[in-house]
């Protein structure tokens, strides 16, 4: 019985994630989520307590890692260069591999939705880690930049660039062979070069 309950909860979360990414939170009903999941409508209230709590549960289940895991990572704690390589690479991989959740984040930020508190509770630890790594790396002489704001925007911009150019097919082809496999490493290398880290460091 416990396994069956877990299975239906996961089906509901996966269906909600797909529909929220495609139609938006406001454009998706509990009934649609349950129809897609093959579940009784009452189970959303039973397992989650409503659509708003399904939204949070999606992040709890599918958002990679935890703030504690970031803070406890040896590279992040001891080496700003390796720490930033790791975190920036994970950001790029997450937004490419977990496209539906990444699209939900983008929608919520664009709409400045009432659910931003939930979104930021997951995003802020990641971006604050990036900022901390930049501060520590600059203090050690690992990174060279004049403005923290500019450096942060550069890291954000490069890490998320593939999210912004999907509608410019005449310029880029995000489906080109090996793009998804190679882009995270190339993006991180570009970020490091922009921060003054030589390619062999």
N, C-alpha and C positions, 0 to 999 in steps of 0.2 A: 504493500500500500504506500509506504514512504517513497519508494522508487517511482511509482506511478505519479505521485504528487510532484516530485521533483521534475519528472519528464514534462508534465503539463505546464509547470511554471516556466521551464526553459522554452517550451513552444510558444507560450504567451509572450515572453520577453523577445524572442527572435522575431515573431510576427510584428510586435509593436515597434521594434527597431527598424524593420523593413518599411513599415507604413509611415512612421514618423519621418524617416529619411526621404521618402517619396512624396508624401502629402503634407508634411508638417504636423506638429502636435495638435494644433487647433482643428486641422482638417481631417483628423482621424478619430473615429468613434470607438468606444469600447466594443461595440457590436462587431465592427469591422475587424478589430484585433482578434476577437474570439472566433469569428468565422474563418479567418485565415489560419488560426492556430488549431481549429477543430476542437474548440473548448466551449463549455457552457459559459454564458455571460456572467453568471453569478460567481464564477471562479476568480475573476479579477478582484472583486471586493473581498472574497474569502482569503485569497493568497496575498494580495497586495494592499487592499484598502482603497482602491480607486486608481484612476488614470495617472494622476500626479505622482503617486507612489510607484507606479510602473515605470515612469520616466526616470526616477532616481534609481530604481532597481536595475535598469538597463546599464547605467554607468557603473553601479556596484559590481555587476556581473561581467561586463565586457571591457571596461576601461583597464588598460594593462598596468599591473603593478600597484603599489601603494606609496603614499608619501614616505612612510617609514622605510620601505625598501630602498627608495632613492637615497634617503639620508644615511642609511647604513652601508651603502655600497663603498667598497674600499677605494676605488678609483675616484669617486666623487669626493670622498673625505680627504684624500691625500694628494691628488694630482689634478689641478684644474684643467689642464690640456686633455688628458685622457678622460676625465669626467665629462667635459663638454662634448668630446667626440661621442661618448656613450649616449648622453642624454639627447643630443641633437639627432643622432642616428635613430634612436628609438622614437623620437617625435615623427621623423620622416616615415619610418616603417609603419608606425601606428596609423598615420593618416592615409597611407597607401593601402594597407592590408585590411584595416577596419573602416572601410569607406563609408558605410552607413552611419556609424556612430560619429565619424568625422564630419559627415554632412549635417547631422543633427546639431553638432556643436556650431558649425558655421551658420546654420539657419537661426539658431537661438541668439547668437551674437549679433547677427545682422538685424534681427527684429527687436533686439533689446527686450527680450521676453521676460515675463514674470518668473521664469525658471532659471534665470542667470545665476542665482545663488547656488543652485545645484551644480550647474556647469562649472562655475568658478571654484567650487569646493574641490573639484577634481583637477582643473587646469592650473590653478594658482600654485600648488606645490611644485609642479613641473617647471613653470616659468620662473618662480622664485629661486629654484635650484639653478637655472640658467644664469640668472642675475648674480647669484652668490658666486658661481664659478667664474664669471667675468670679473667680478670685484677682486677675488682672490688671485686670479691669473694675472690681472693687471698689476696688483701689488707685488707679485713675485717677478714681474718683468716677462711673463710668458706671452701676454697679449699686449698689443699696441693699438690703442684707440684713444680718441680725444673725448668723445661724448658717450656716456653710458646709454643714453637714449638712442643714439645712432647705432651703437653696437647691438643693443637689444633688438631694434627694428630690423637690422641686417640679419641677425640670426632668425628672427620670426619669419622675415620675408623669404629667405632662402629655404628654410625648412618647410614652409607652407606654399612655396611657389607653384607646385604642381596642382594645388587646389584652385588656383586662380586662373589657369590658362586652358581649362577644359573646353571653353567656348571659342577658342582661337585656333581651330583645326587647320586654318590656312597657314599658320605659323609653326605650330608644333604638332607632333604626333605622339600622344602619350601611350599609344599602343605599339610603338615601334619595338622591334625585337630587342630583348634584354633591357629595355628601359626600366621596368619595375625592379629588376634584379640589381641593376647598377646604380640607379639614381640615389639611393640613400648614401652610399659611400661617396659618390661624386658631390652631393650637396654638402656633406660634412667637410670634404676637402676644400670646397669653395669657401665655406664659412671660416675654416682655419686660416686659409691664405688671406682672407679679408681682415683677420685679426692679427696678421703678422707672424703666424706660425709657419715656418718653412716646411716644405713637403716631407722632409725626412725626419722631422722632430716628432 
